[in-house]
Amino acid sequence: MSDTNPQENEDAKLDEAAAAELEGVPEGLKEGGEDASDEPSLEERIAVLENELAEAKQQVLYAQAETQNVRRRLEKDAQDAKAYAATGFARDMLSVSDNLQRALAAIPAEVKDEEKWKGLINGIEATGRELETVFEKNGIKRVASVGLPLDPNQHQAMVEIPTDEHEPGTVVQEMQAGYVIKDRLLRPAFVGVAKKPEE
């Protein structure tokens, strides 16, 4: 007589059949029915969110920096516009100053001594001085030239003058005065520059 129970044999057969069916099925599907590996773990989701947060913070910092740069540029543009607003007008006034200087230079020495011309000459000289005062008040200054080395940022060489009295490249003559407004060139000085005489 056999010791094995027929019910136990049936159960064993069912277990073997179930094991055979489950063979080859991914581990995640055996228990829950769905592949658990498709869903990220809590730690993975936290890591992804932390990365997104770090990127968002970086973008905010870049946006703030760009906003500050734009504000600084606008402030500088506004300051420049205020400082150099009179540039065009000042450049036009230089020709008035030039003509006053030419008028004074054209007066013969003997006429300057005549009493009847003194009022006119004094008036022209006073006008020239007043114009220079207004220029200085608005940051317009004359460019120094004679006796200095040629500076291409402020001088424009018109002629070369052979001479032994000055080093080559030295400004020895000014044909037209140059001016700057604040730190910008309004007009270069037209100058003659020394050069070594030919032997």
PyMOL commands that place a pseudoatom at each C-alpha (Angstrom):
pseudoatom trace, name=CA, resn=MET, resi=1, chain=A, elem=C, hetatm=0, pos=[0.000, 0.000, 0.000]
pseudoatom trace, name=CA, resn=SER, resi=2, chain=A, elem=C, hetatm=0, pos=[1.406, 3.394, -1.035]
pseudoatom trace, name=CA, resn=ASP, resi=3, chain=A, elem=C, hetatm=0, pos=[2.149, 6.127, 1.557]
pseudoatom trace, name=CA, resn=THR, resi=4, chain=A, elem=C, hetatm=0, pos=[1.550, 9.004, -0.875]
pseudoatom trace, name=CA, resn=ASN, resi=5, chain=A, elem=C, hetatm=0, pos=[-1.687, 10.932, -0.755]
pseudoatom trace, name=CA, resn=PRO, resi=6, chain=A, elem=C, hetatm=0, pos=[-3.419, 11.434, -4.127]
pseudoatom trace, name=CA, resn=GLN, resi=7, chain=A, elem=C, hetatm=0, pos=[-4.198, 15.055, -3.198]
pseudoatom trace, name=CA, resn=GLU, resi=8, chain=A, elem=C, hetatm=0, pos=[-0.538, 15.763, -2.530]
pseudoatom trace, name=CA, resn=ASN, resi=9, chain=A, elem=C, hetatm=0, pos=[0.360, 14.300, -5.933]
pseudoatom trace, name=CA, resn=GLU, resi=10, chain=A, elem=C, hetatm=0, pos=[-2.147, 16.614, -7.596]
pseudoatom trace, name=CA, resn=ASP, resi=11, chain=A, elem=C, hetatm=0, pos=[-0.742, 19.653, -5.769]
pseudoatom trace, name=CA, resn=ALA, resi=12, chain=A, elem=C, hetatm=0, pos=[2.810, 18.755, -6.746]
pseudoatom trace, name=CA, resn=LYS, resi=13, chain=A, elem=C, hetatm=0, pos=[1.766, 18.437, -10.385]
pseudoatom trace, name=CA, resn=LEU, resi=14, chain=A, elem=C, hetatm=0, pos=[0.060, 21.854, -10.257]
pseudoatom trace, name=CA, resn=ASP, resi=15, chain=A, elem=C, hetatm=0, pos=[3.176, 23.436, -8.692]
pseudoatom trace, name=CA, resn=GLU, resi=16, chain=A, elem=C, hetatm=0, pos=[5.343, 21.968, -11.449]
pseudoatom trace, name=CA, resn=ALA, resi=17, chain=A, elem=C, hetatm=0, pos=[2.950, 23.229, -14.122]
pseudoatom trace, name=CA, resn=ALA, resi=18, chain=A, elem=C, hetatm=0, pos=[2.858, 26.721, -12.601]
pseudoatom trace, name=CA, resn=ALA, resi=19, chain=A, elem=C, hetatm=0, pos=[6.662, 26.802, -12.362]
pseudoatom trace, name=CA, resn=ALA, resi=20, chain=A, elem=C, hetatm=0, pos=[6.898, 25.782, -16.014]
pseudoatom trace, name=CA, resn=GLU, resi=21, chain=A, elem=C, hetatm=0, pos=[4.521, 28.587, -17.033]
pseudoatom trace, name=CA, resn=LEU, resi=22, chain=A, elem=C, hetatm=0, pos=[6.399, 31.199, -15.045]
pseudoatom trace, name=CA, resn=GLU, resi=23, chain=A, elem=C, hetatm=0, pos=[9.759, 30.166, -16.478]
pseudoatom trace, name=CA, resn=GLY, resi=24, chain=A, elem=C, hetatm=0, pos=[11.066, 32.862, -18.820]
pseudoatom trace, name=CA, resn=VAL, resi=25, chain=A, elem=C, hetatm=0, pos=[8.719, 35.530, -17.424]
pseudoatom trace, name=CA, resn=PRO, resi=26, chain=A, elem=C, hetatm=0, pos=[10.593, 38.655, -16.144]
pseudoatom trace, name=CA, resn=GLU, resi=27, chain=A, elem=C, hetatm=0, pos=[11.020, 38.782, -12.388]
pseudoatom trace, name=CA, resn=GLY, resi=28, chain=A, elem=C, hetatm=0, pos=[8.986, 41.976, -12.045]
pseudoatom trace, name=CA, resn=LEU, resi=29, chain=A, elem=C, hetatm=0, pos=[5.931, 40.383, -13.673]
pseudoatom trace, name=CA, resn=LYS, resi=30, chain=A, elem=C, hetatm=0, pos=[5.915, 37.222, -11.591]
pseudoatom trace, name=CA, resn=GLU, resi=31, chain=A, elem=C, hetatm=0, pos=[4.606, 38.913, -8.450]
pseudoatom trace, name=CA, resn=GLY, resi=32, chain=A, elem=C, hetatm=0, pos=[2.839, 42.148, -9.344]
pseudoatom trace, name=CA, resn=GLY, resi=33, chain=A, elem=C, hetatm=0, pos=[1.583, 41.402, -12.832]
pseudoatom trace, name=CA, resn=GLU, resi=34, chain=A, elem=C, hetatm=0, pos=[3.338, 44.495, -14.295]
pseudoatom trace, name=CA, resn=ASP, resi=35, chain=A, elem=C, hetatm=0, pos=[7.047, 45.084, -14.912]
pseudoatom trace, name=CA, resn=ALA, resi=36, chain=A, elem=C, hetatm=0, pos=[8.151, 47.057, -11.830]
pseudoatom trace, name=CA, resn=SER, resi=37, chain=A, elem=C, hetatm=0, pos=[11.477, 47.919, -13.481]
pseudoatom trace, name=CA, resn=ASP, resi=38, chain=A, elem=C, hetatm=0, pos=[9.675, 50.393, -15.867]
pseudoatom trace, name=CA, resn=GLU, resi=39, chain=A, elem=C, hetatm=0, pos=[8.808, 52.678, -12.952]
pseudoatom trace, name=CA, resn=PRO, resi=40, chain=A, elem=C, hetatm=0, pos=[11.782, 54.567, -11.482]
pseudoatom trace, name=CA, resn=SER, resi=41, chain=A, elem=C, hetatm=0, pos=[12.478, 54.112, -7.815]
pseudoatom trace, name=CA, resn=LEU, resi=42, chain=A, elem=C, hetatm=0, pos=[11.848, 56.893, -5.326]
pseudoatom trace, name=CA, resn=GLU, resi=43, chain=A, elem=C, hetatm=0, pos=[15.573, 57.662, -5.129]
pseudoatom trace, name=CA, resn=GLU, resi=44, chain=A, elem=C, hetatm=0, pos=[15.820, 57.931, -8.936]
pseudoatom trace, name=CA, resn=ARG, resi=45, chain=A, elem=C, hetatm=0, pos=[12.825, 60.273, -9.074]
pseudoatom trace, name=CA, resn=ILE, resi=46, chain=A, elem=C, hetatm=0, pos=[14.354, 62.458, -6.323]
pseudoatom trace, name=CA, resn=ALA, resi=47, chain=A, elem=C, hetatm=0, pos=[17.679, 62.575, -8.215]
pseudoatom trace, name=CA, resn=VAL, resi=48, chain=A, elem=C, hetatm=0, pos=[15.890, 63.637, -11.431]
pseudoatom trace, name=CA, resn=LEU, resi=49, chain=A, elem=C, hetatm=0, pos=[13.955, 66.361, -9.614]
pseudoatom trace, name=CA, resn=GLU, resi=50, chain=A, elem=C, hetatm=0, pos=[17.124, 67.616, -7.897]
pseudoatom trace, name=CA, resn=ASN, resi=51, chain=A, elem=C, hetatm=0, pos=[18.865, 67.855, -11.295]
pseudoatom trace, name=CA, resn=GLU, resi=52, chain=A, elem=C, hetatm=0, pos=[15.915, 69.769, -12.751]
pseudoatom trace, name=CA, resn=LEU, resi=53, chain=A, elem=C, hetatm=0, pos=[15.933, 72.104, -9.737]
pseudoatom trace, name=CA, resn=ALA, resi=54, chain=A, elem=C, hetatm=0, pos=[19.691, 72.740, -10.127]
pseudoatom trace, name=CA, resn=GLU, resi=55, chain=A, elem=C, hetatm=0, pos=[19.205, 73.537, -13.840]
pseudoatom trace, name=CA, resn=ALA, resi=56, chain=A, elem=C, hetatm=0, pos=[16.316, 75.906, -13.034]
pseudoatom trace, name=CA, resn=LYS, resi=57, chain=A, elem=C, hetatm=0, pos=[18.441, 77.696, -10.401]
pseudoatom trace, name=CA, resn=GLN, resi=58, chain=A, elem=C, hetatm=0, pos=[21.291, 78.047, -12.927]
pseudoatom trace, name=CA, resn=GLN, resi=59, chain=A, elem=C, hetatm=0, pos=[18.908, 79.522, -15.515]
pseudoatom trace, name=CA, resn=VAL, resi=60, chain=A, elem=C, hetatm=0, pos=[17.595, 81.999, -12.929]
pseudoatom trace, name=CA, resn=LEU, resi=61, chain=A, elem=C, hetatm=0, pos=[21.174, 83.063, -12.107]
pseudoatom trace, name=CA, resn=TYR, resi=62, chain=A, elem=C, hetatm=0, pos=[21.959, 83.542, -15.821]
pseudoatom trace, name=CA, resn=ALA, resi=63, chain=A, elem=C, hetatm=0, pos=[18.770, 85.569, -16.275]
pseudoatom trace, name=CA, resn=GLN, resi=64, chain=A, elem=C, hetatm=0, pos=[19.622, 87.776, -13.269]
pseudoatom trace, name=CA, resn=ALA, resi=65, chain=A, elem=C, hetatm=0, pos=[23.179, 88.334, -14.555]
pseudoatom trace, name=CA, resn=GLU, resi=66, chain=A, elem=C, hetatm=0, pos=[21.875, 89.248, -18.008]
pseudoatom trace, name=CA, resn=THR, resi=67, chain=A, elem=C, hetatm=0, pos=[19.355, 91.661, -16.473]
pseudoatom trace, name=CA, resn=GLN, resi=68, chain=A, elem=C, hetatm=0, pos=[22.144, 93.354, -14.483]
pseudoatom trace, name=CA, resn=ASN, resi=69, chain=A, elem=C, hetatm=0, pos=[24.295, 93.624, -17.614]
pseudoatom trace, name=CA, resn=VAL, resi=70, chain=A, elem=C, hetatm=0, pos=[21.432, 95.187, -19.577]
pseudoatom trace, name=CA, resn=ARG, resi=71, chain=A, elem=C, hetatm=0, pos=[20.745, 97.648, -16.725]
pseudoatom trace, name=CA, resn=ARG, resi=72, chain=A, elem=C, hetatm=0, pos=[24.438, 98.623, -16.548]
pseudoatom trace, name=CA, resn=ARG, resi=73, chain=A, elem=C, hetatm=0, pos=[24.555, 99.121, -20.332]
pseudoatom trace, name=CA, resn=LEU, resi=74, chain=A, elem=C, hetatm=0, pos=[21.442, 101.284, -20.229]
pseudoatom trace, name=CA, resn=GLU, resi=75, chain=A, elem=C, hetatm=0, pos=[22.852, 103.379, -17.356]
pseudoatom trace, name=CA, resn=LYS, resi=76, chain=A, elem=C, hetatm=0, pos=[26.148, 103.864, -19.231]
pseudoatom trace, name=CA, resn=ASP, resi=77, chain=A, elem=C, hetatm=0, pos=[24.284, 104.781, -22.434]
pseudoatom trace, name=CA, resn=ALA, resi=78, chain=A, elem=C, hetatm=0, pos=[22.221, 107.315, -20.478]
pseudoatom trace, name=CA, resn=GLN, resi=79, chain=A, elem=C, hetatm=0, pos=[25.358, 108.802, -18.881]
pseudoatom trace, name=CA, resn=ASP, resi=80, chain=A, elem=C, hetatm=0, pos=[27.115, 108.970, -22.263]
pseudoatom trace, name=CA, resn=ALA, resi=81, chain=A, elem=C, hetatm=0, pos=[24.066, 110.569, -23.872]
pseudoatom trace, name=CA, resn=LYS, resi=82, chain=A, elem=C, hetatm=0, pos=[24.041, 113.202, -21.134]
pseudoatom trace, name=CA, resn=ALA, resi=83, chain=A, elem=C, hetatm=0, pos=[27.820, 113.767, -21.198]
pseudoatom trace, name=CA, resn=TYR, resi=84, chain=A, elem=C, hetatm=0, pos=[28.138, 113.921, -24.974]
pseudoatom trace, name=CA, resn=ALA, resi=85, chain=A, elem=C, hetatm=0, pos=[24.775, 115.449, -25.897]
pseudoatom trace, name=CA, resn=ALA, resi=86, chain=A, elem=C, hetatm=0, pos=[26.470, 118.683, -26.983]
pseudoatom trace, name=CA, resn=THR, resi=87, chain=A, elem=C, hetatm=0, pos=[29.057, 116.982, -29.205]
pseudoatom trace, name=CA, resn=GLY, resi=88, chain=A, elem=C, hetatm=0, pos=[27.489, 118.006, -32.517]
pseudoatom trace, name=CA, resn=PHE, resi=89, chain=A, elem=C, hetatm=0, pos=[26.848, 121.562, -31.349]
pseudoatom trace, name=CA, resn=ALA, resi=90, chain=A, elem=C, hetatm=0, pos=[30.366, 121.831, -29.898]
pseudoatom trace, name=CA, resn=ARG, resi=91, chain=A, elem=C, hetatm=0, pos=[31.912, 120.638, -33.154]
pseudoatom trace, name=CA, resn=ASP, resi=92, chain=A, elem=C, hetatm=0, pos=[29.969, 123.315, -35.029]
pseudoatom trace, name=CA, resn=MET, resi=93, chain=A, elem=C, hetatm=0, pos=[31.111, 125.976, -32.545]
pseudoatom trace, name=CA, resn=LEU, resi=94, chain=A, elem=C, hetatm=0, pos=[34.761, 125.126, -33.213]
pseudoatom trace, name=CA, resn=SER, resi=95, chain=A, elem=C, hetatm=0, pos=[34.530, 126.858, -36.589]
pseudoatom trace, name=CA, resn=VAL, resi=96, chain=A, elem=C, hetatm=0, pos=[33.253, 130.001, -34.822]
pseudoatom trace, name=CA, resn=SER, resi=97, chain=A, elem=C, hetatm=0, pos=[36.273, 129.854, -32.511]
pseudoatom trace, name=CA, resn=ASP, resi=98, chain=A, elem=C, hetatm=0, pos=[38.576, 129.315, -35.504]
pseudoatom trace, name=CA, resn=ASN, resi=99, chain=A, elem=C, hetatm=0, pos=[37.150, 132.369, -37.283]
pseudoatom trace, name=CA, resn=LEU, resi=100, chain=A, elem=C, hetatm=0, pos=[37.571, 134.541, -34.188]
pseudoatom trace, name=CA, resn=GLN, resi=101, chain=A, elem=C, hetatm=0, pos=[41.207, 133.462, -33.905]
pseudoatom trace, name=CA, resn=ARG, resi=102, chain=A, elem=C, hetatm=0, pos=[41.773, 134.161, -37.613]
pseudoatom trace, name=CA, resn=ALA, resi=103, chain=A, elem=C, hetatm=0, pos=[40.180, 137.592, -37.252]
pseudoatom trace, name=CA, resn=LEU, resi=104, chain=A, elem=C, hetatm=0, pos=[42.495, 138.463, -34.354]
pseudoatom trace, name=CA, resn=ALA, resi=105, chain=A, elem=C, hetatm=0, pos=[45.552, 137.100, -36.176]
pseudoatom trace, name=CA, resn=ALA, resi=106, chain=A, elem=C, hetatm=0, pos=[44.697, 139.150, -39.285]
pseudoatom trace, name=CA, resn=ILE, resi=107, chain=A, elem=C, hetatm=0, pos=[44.728, 142.506, -37.442]
pseudoatom trace, name=CA, resn=PRO, resi=108, chain=A, elem=C, hetatm=0, pos=[47.963, 144.306, -38.294]
pseudoatom trace, name=CA, resn=ALA, resi=109, chain=A, elem=C, hetatm=0, pos=[50.134, 145.346, -35.336]
pseudoatom trace, name=CA, resn=GLU, resi=110, chain=A, elem=C, hetatm=0, pos=[49.892, 149.055, -36.241]
pseudoatom trace, name=CA, resn=VAL, resi=111, chain=A, elem=C, hetatm=0, pos=[46.073, 148.899, -36.222]
pseudoatom trace, name=CA, resn=LYS, resi=112, chain=A, elem=C, hetatm=0, pos=[46.080, 147.366, -32.731]
pseudoatom trace, name=CA, resn=ASP, resi=113, chain=A, elem=C, hetatm=0, pos=[47.761, 150.484, -31.421]
pseudoatom trace, name=CA, resn=GLU, resi=114, chain=A, elem=C, hetatm=0, pos=[45.243, 152.868, -32.971]
pseudoatom trace, name=CA, resn=GLU, resi=115, chain=A, elem=C, hetatm=0, pos=[42.749, 154.214, -30.464]
pseudoatom trace, name=CA, resn=LYS, resi=116, chain=A, elem=C, hetatm=0, pos=[39.765, 154.081, -32.838]
pseudoatom trace, name=CA, resn=TRP, resi=117, chain=A, elem=C, hetatm=0, pos=[40.138, 150.276, -33.307]
pseudoatom trace, name=CA, resn=LYS, resi=118, chain=A, elem=C, hetatm=0, pos=[40.803, 149.337, -29.684]
pseudoatom trace, name=CA, resn=GLY, resi=119, chain=A, elem=C, hetatm=0, pos=[37.100, 148.890, -28.788]
pseudoatom trace, name=CA, resn=LEU, resi=120, chain=A, elem=C, hetatm=0, pos=[36.511, 146.522, -31.714]
pseudoatom trace, name=CA, resn=ILE, resi=121, chain=A, elem=C, hetatm=0, pos=[39.667, 144.515, -31.046]
pseudoatom trace, name=CA, resn=ASN, resi=122, chain=A, elem=C, hetatm=0, pos=[38.906, 144.287, -27.316]
pseudoatom trace, name=CA, resn=GLY, resi=123, chain=A, elem=C, hetatm=0, pos=[35.394, 143.080, -28.142]
pseudoatom trace, name=CA, resn=ILE, resi=124, chain=A, elem=C, hetatm=0, pos=[36.699, 140.323, -30.441]
pseudoatom trace, name=CA, resn=GLU, resi=125, chain=A, elem=C, hetatm=0, pos=[39.253, 139.243, -27.816]
pseudoatom trace, name=CA, resn=ALA, resi=126, chain=A, elem=C, hetatm=0, pos=[36.575, 139.228, -25.068]
pseudoatom trace, name=CA, resn=THR, resi=127, chain=A, elem=C, hetatm=0, pos=[34.306, 137.123, -27.286]
pseudoatom trace, name=CA, resn=GLY, resi=128, chain=A, elem=C, hetatm=0, pos=[37.147, 134.634, -27.839]
pseudoatom trace, name=CA, resn=ARG, resi=129, chain=A, elem=C, hetatm=0, pos=[37.830, 134.424, -24.087]
pseudoatom trace, name=CA, resn=GLU, resi=130, chain=A, elem=C, hetatm=0, pos=[34.139, 133.944, -23.318]
pseudoatom trace, name=CA, resn=LEU, resi=131, chain=A, elem=C, hetatm=0, pos=[33.921, 131.164, -25.898]
pseudoatom trace, name=CA, resn=GLU, resi=132, chain=A, elem=C, hetatm=0, pos=[36.925, 129.417, -24.321]
pseudoatom trace, name=CA, resn=THR, resi=133, chain=A, elem=C, hetatm=0, pos=[35.267, 129.726, -20.875]
pseudoatom trace, name=CA, resn=VAL, resi=134, chain=A, elem=C, hetatm=0, pos=[32.052, 128.170, -22.196]
pseudoatom trace, name=CA, resn=PHE, resi=135, chain=A, elem=C, hetatm=0, pos=[34.066, 125.360, -23.803]
pseudoatom trace, name=CA, resn=GLU, resi=136, chain=A, elem=C, hetatm=0, pos=[35.851, 124.584, -20.524]
pseudoatom trace, name=CA, resn=LYS, resi=137, chain=A, elem=C, hetatm=0, pos=[32.589, 124.707, -18.594]
pseudoatom trace, name=CA, resn=ASN, resi=138, chain=A, elem=C, hetatm=0, pos=[31.211, 122.002, -20.886]
pseudoatom trace, name=CA, resn=GLY, resi=139, chain=A, elem=C, hetatm=0, pos=[34.311, 119.790, -20.766]
pseudoatom trace, name=CA, resn=ILE, resi=140, chain=A, elem=C, hetatm=0, pos=[35.711, 120.948, -24.116]
pseudoatom trace, name=CA, resn=LYS, resi=141, chain=A, elem=C, hetatm=0, pos=[39.474, 121.396, -24.015]
pseudoatom trace, name=CA, resn=ARG, resi=142, chain=A, elem=C, hetatm=0, pos=[42.110, 122.260, -26.548]
pseudoatom trace, name=CA, resn=VAL, resi=143, chain=A, elem=C, hetatm=0, pos=[44.519, 119.484, -27.522]
pseudoatom trace, name=CA, resn=ALA, resi=144, chain=A, elem=C, hetatm=0, pos=[48.156, 120.215, -26.677]
pseudoatom trace, name=CA, resn=SER, resi=145, chain=A, elem=C, hetatm=0, pos=[50.371, 119.760, -29.712]
pseudoatom trace, name=CA, resn=VAL, resi=146, chain=A, elem=C, hetatm=0, pos=[53.458, 121.934, -30.387]
pseudoatom trace, name=CA, resn=GLY, resi=147, chain=A, elem=C, hetatm=0, pos=[56.588, 120.492, -28.803]
pseudoatom trace, name=CA, resn=LEU, resi=148, chain=A, elem=C, hetatm=0, pos=[54.979, 117.100, -28.091]
pseudoatom trace, name=CA, resn=PRO, resi=149, chain=A, elem=C, hetatm=0, pos=[55.516, 113.799, -29.913]
pseudoatom trace, name=CA, resn=LEU, resi=150, chain=A, elem=C, hetatm=0, pos=[52.943, 113.116, -32.615]
pseudoatom trace, name=CA, resn=ASP, resi=151, chain=A, elem=C, hetatm=0, pos=[49.940, 111.320, -31.091]
pseudoatom trace, name=CA, resn=PRO, resi=152, chain=A, elem=C, hetatm=0, pos=[47.790, 109.735, -33.819]
pseudoatom trace, name=CA, resn=ASN, resi=153, chain=A, elem=C, hetatm=0, pos=[44.854, 109.700, -31.371]
pseudoatom trace, name=CA, resn=GLN, resi=154, chain=A, elem=C, hetatm=0, pos=[44.872, 113.526, -31.140]
pseudoatom trace, name=CA, resn=HIS, resi=155, chain=A, elem=C, hetatm=0, pos=[47.016, 114.862, -33.988]
pseudoatom trace, name=CA, resn=GLN, resi=156, chain=A, elem=C, hetatm=0, pos=[46.723, 114.634, -37.745]
pseudoatom trace, name=CA, resn=ALA, resi=157, chain=A, elem=C, hetatm=0, pos=[50.051, 115.181, -39.500]
pseudoatom trace, name=CA, resn=MET, resi=158, chain=A, elem=C, hetatm=0, pos=[49.585, 117.420, -42.532]
pseudoatom trace, name=CA, resn=VAL, resi=159, chain=A, elem=C, hetatm=0, pos=[53.226, 118.077, -43.470]
pseudoatom trace, name=CA, resn=GLU, resi=160, chain=A, elem=C, hetatm=0, pos=[56.705, 116.944, -42.548]
pseudoatom trace, name=CA, resn=ILE, resi=161, chain=A, elem=C, hetatm=0, pos=[59.153, 119.748, -41.806]
pseudoatom trace, name=CA, resn=PRO, resi=162, chain=A, elem=C, hetatm=0, pos=[62.890, 119.029, -42.148]
pseudoatom trace, name=CA, resn=THR, resi=163, chain=A, elem=C, hetatm=0, pos=[64.705, 120.350, -39.062]
pseudoatom trace, name=CA, resn=ASP, resi=164, chain=A, elem=C, hetatm=0, pos=[67.674, 119.629, -36.817]
pseudoatom trace, name=CA, resn=GLU, resi=165, chain=A, elem=C, hetatm=0, pos=[66.195, 121.568, -33.909]
pseudoatom trace, name=CA, resn=HIS, resi=166, chain=A, elem=C, hetatm=0, pos=[63.632, 118.902, -32.947]
pseudoatom trace, name=CA, resn=GLU, resi=167, chain=A, elem=C, hetatm=0, pos=[63.546, 115.134, -32.745]
pseudoatom trace, name=CA, resn=PRO, resi=168, chain=A, elem=C, hetatm=0, pos=[61.853, 113.467, -35.733]
pseudoatom trace, name=CA, resn=GLY, resi=169, chain=A, elem=C, hetatm=0, pos=[58.157, 112.889, -34.995]
pseudoatom trace, name=CA, resn=THR, resi=170, chain=A, elem=C, hetatm=0, pos=[57.860, 116.004, -32.821]
pseudoatom trace, name=CA, resn=VAL, resi=171, chain=A, elem=C, hetatm=0, pos=[55.010, 118.427, -33.562]
pseudoatom trace, name=CA, resn=VAL, resi=172, chain=A, elem=C, hetatm=0, pos=[56.628, 121.730, -34.573]
pseudoatom trace, name=CA, resn=GLN, resi=173, chain=A, elem=C, hetatm=0, pos=[53.653, 123.577, -36.077]
pseudoatom trace, name=CA, resn=GLU, resi=174, chain=A, elem=C, hetatm=0, pos=[49.897, 123.707, -35.496]
pseudoatom trace, name=CA, resn=MET, resi=175, chain=A, elem=C, hetatm=0, pos=[47.751, 124.658, -38.474]
pseudoatom trace, name=CA, resn=GLN, resi=176, chain=A, elem=C, hetatm=0, pos=[44.407, 124.101, -36.750]
pseudoatom trace, name=CA, resn=ALA, resi=177, chain=A, elem=C, hetatm=0, pos=[43.714, 123.508, -33.063]
pseudoatom trace, name=CA, resn=GLY, resi=178, chain=A, elem=C, hetatm=0, pos=[42.274, 120.184, -31.965]
pseudoatom trace, name=CA, resn=TYR, resi=179, chain=A, elem=C, hetatm=0, pos=[39.702, 119.717, -29.205]
pseudoatom trace, name=CA, resn=VAL, resi=180, chain=A, elem=C, hetatm=0, pos=[38.360, 116.961, -26.962]
pseudoatom trace, name=CA, resn=ILE, resi=181, chain=A, elem=C, hetatm=0, pos=[35.035, 116.791, -25.154]
pseudoatom trace, name=CA, resn=LYS, resi=182, chain=A, elem=C, hetatm=0, pos=[35.414, 114.961, -21.839]
pseudoatom trace, name=CA, resn=ASP, resi=183, chain=A, elem=C, hetatm=0, pos=[37.574, 112.028, -23.006]
pseudoatom trace, name=CA, resn=ARG, resi=184, chain=A, elem=C, hetatm=0, pos=[36.437, 111.926, -26.639]
pseudoatom trace, name=CA, resn=LEU, resi=185, chain=A, elem=C, hetatm=0, pos=[38.124, 113.588, -29.569]
pseudoatom trace, name=CA, resn=LEU, resi=186, chain=A, elem=C, hetatm=0, pos=[36.014, 116.316, -31.150]
pseudoatom trace, name=CA, resn=ARG, resi=187, chain=A, elem=C, hetatm=0, pos=[38.551, 117.253, -33.792]
pseudoatom trace, name=CA, resn=PRO, resi=188, chain=A, elem=C, hetatm=0, pos=[42.225, 116.329, -34.234]
pseudoatom trace, name=CA, resn=ALA, resi=189, chain=A, elem=C, hetatm=0, pos=[44.849, 119.059, -34.321]
pseudoatom trace, name=CA, resn=PHE, resi=190, chain=A, elem=C, hetatm=0, pos=[46.244, 119.564, -37.844]
pseudoatom trace, name=CA, resn=VAL, resi=191, chain=A, elem=C, hetatm=0, pos=[49.989, 119.715, -37.367]
pseudoatom trace, name=CA, resn=GLY, resi=192, chain=A, elem=C, hetatm=0, pos=[53.395, 119.827, -39.005]
pseudoatom trace, name=CA, resn=VAL, resi=193, chain=A, elem=C, hetatm=0, pos=[55.847, 117.185, -37.801]
pseudoatom trace, name=CA, resn=ALA, resi=194, chain=A, elem=C, hetatm=0, pos=[59.625, 117.367, -37.664]
pseudoatom trace, name=CA, resn=LYS, resi=195, chain=A, elem=C, hetatm=0, pos=[61.674, 115.051, -39.803]
pseudoatom trace, name=CA, resn=LYS, resi=196, chain=A, elem=C, hetatm=0, pos=[65.408, 114.581, -40.220]
pseudoatom trace, name=CA, resn=PRO, resi=197, chain=A, elem=C, hetatm=0, pos=[66.790, 116.776, -43.021]
pseudoatom trace, name=CA, resn=GLU, resi=198, chain=A, elem=C, hetatm=0, pos=[68.055, 114.970, -46.092]
pseudoatom trace, name=CA, resn=GLU, resi=199, chain=A, elem=C, hetatm=0, pos=[71.832, 115.012, -46.454]
for i in range(1, 199): cmd.bond("trace and resi %d" % i, "trace and resi %d" % (i + 1))
show_as sticks, trace
zoom trace
